[in-house]
Amino acid sequence: MENRAASLLILTMAILCCAGRTAATVKRCPDCGHTWVPYPLSTSPDCGNQQYKVLCNAGVLWLDTLNSSSYLVTSINPLTQRLIIRPAGVSEQRHVHGS
């Protein structure tokens, strides 16, 4: 029984080591201008997760949508996992306040 427990412990350790190595190989994309691009966002095929593509164009980050619209990404907060975008036609000076 001790031999089986030792084998199970070795197998568990091997799985954890491999899982840790896979997580360590995840490559975060470089900054886009002054905007930090956290994982899983991806600006190119060799970084991030390809399911979360954003476009870095001349140092400005854009979010492309399924309806072929593009929105300027004004900020990213990785702690709250929020992306702030500016809808088309809304200027920087105009603010909408909710009640």
C-alpha positions in Angstrom: 0.0 0.0 0.0 2.9 2.4 0.8 4.4 1.7 -2.6 1.1 2.6 -4.3 0.9 5.9 -2.3 4.5 6.7 -3.3 3.7 6.1 -7.0 0.6 8.2 -6.8 2.6 11.0 -5.1 5.3 10.9 -7.8 2.6 10.9 -10.6 0.9 14.0 -8.9 4.2 15.8 -8.7 5.0 15.1 -12.4 1.6 16.4 -13.4 2.0 19.6 -11.3 5.5 20.2 -12.8 4.2 19.9 -16.3 1.2 22.1 -15.6 3.5 24.8 -14.1 5.9 24.6 -17.1 2.9 25.1 -19.5 1.7 28.1 -17.6 5.2 29.6 -17.5 5.5 29.4 -21.3 2.5 31.7 -21.9 3.8 34.8 -23.6 2.3 38.2 -22.8 2.2 40.6 -25.7 4.4 43.7 -25.7 2.8 47.0 -24.7 0.9 48.9 -27.4 2.2 52.5 -27.2 1.5 53.4 -23.5 -1.2 50.7 -23.1 -0.2 47.5 -21.2 -1.6 44.4 -23.0 -2.2 41.7 -20.3 -2.6 38.0 -21.0 -4.9 36.6 -22.5 -5.2 39.6 -24.9 -3.3 39.0 -28.2 -1.9 41.5 -30.6 0.0 38.9 -32.8 0.1 35.2 -33.5 3.1 34.6 -31.2 1.7 36.0 -28.0 -1.4 35.9 -25.8 -4.4 33.7 -26.5 -5.6 33.9 -30.1 -9.3 33.8 -29.0 -8.8 37.3 -27.5 -7.4 39.3 -30.4 -7.0 43.1 -30.3 -5.2 45.3 -32.8 -2.2 47.5 -32.1 -2.0 50.1 -34.8 0.6 52.9 -34.5 0.7 52.6 -30.7 -3.1 52.7 -30.3 -5.1 49.6 -29.2 -8.3 48.7 -30.9 -11.0 46.1 -30.3 -12.6 44.7 -33.4 -16.1 43.2 -33.1 -18.0 40.6 -35.0 -20.1 43.3 -36.8 -16.9 44.8 -38.3 -16.8 47.8 -36.0 -13.6 48.9 -34.3 -13.5 50.5 -30.9 -10.6 52.5 -29.4 -9.4 50.8 -26.1 -8.8 53.7 -23.7 -7.7 51.6 -20.7 -7.3 48.0 -19.4 -7.6 47.0 -15.8 -6.3 43.4 -15.4 -7.3 43.3 -11.7 -10.9 43.8 -12.5 -10.7 42.2 -15.9 -12.2 45.2 -17.6 -11.5 46.9 -20.9 -12.7 50.5 -21.4 -13.5 51.4 -25.0 -14.7 54.5 -26.7 -17.6 54.0 -29.0 -17.4 55.5 -32.4 -18.6 59.1 -32.6 -18.0 59.8 -28.9 -15.3 62.4 -28.4 -12.8 62.4 -25.5 -14.3 65.5 -23.9 -17.8 64.2 -23.7 -18.7 62.3 -20.6 -21.9 60.5 -19.8 -22.8 60.2 -16.1 -25.3 57.6 -14.9 -27.6 58.3 -11.9 
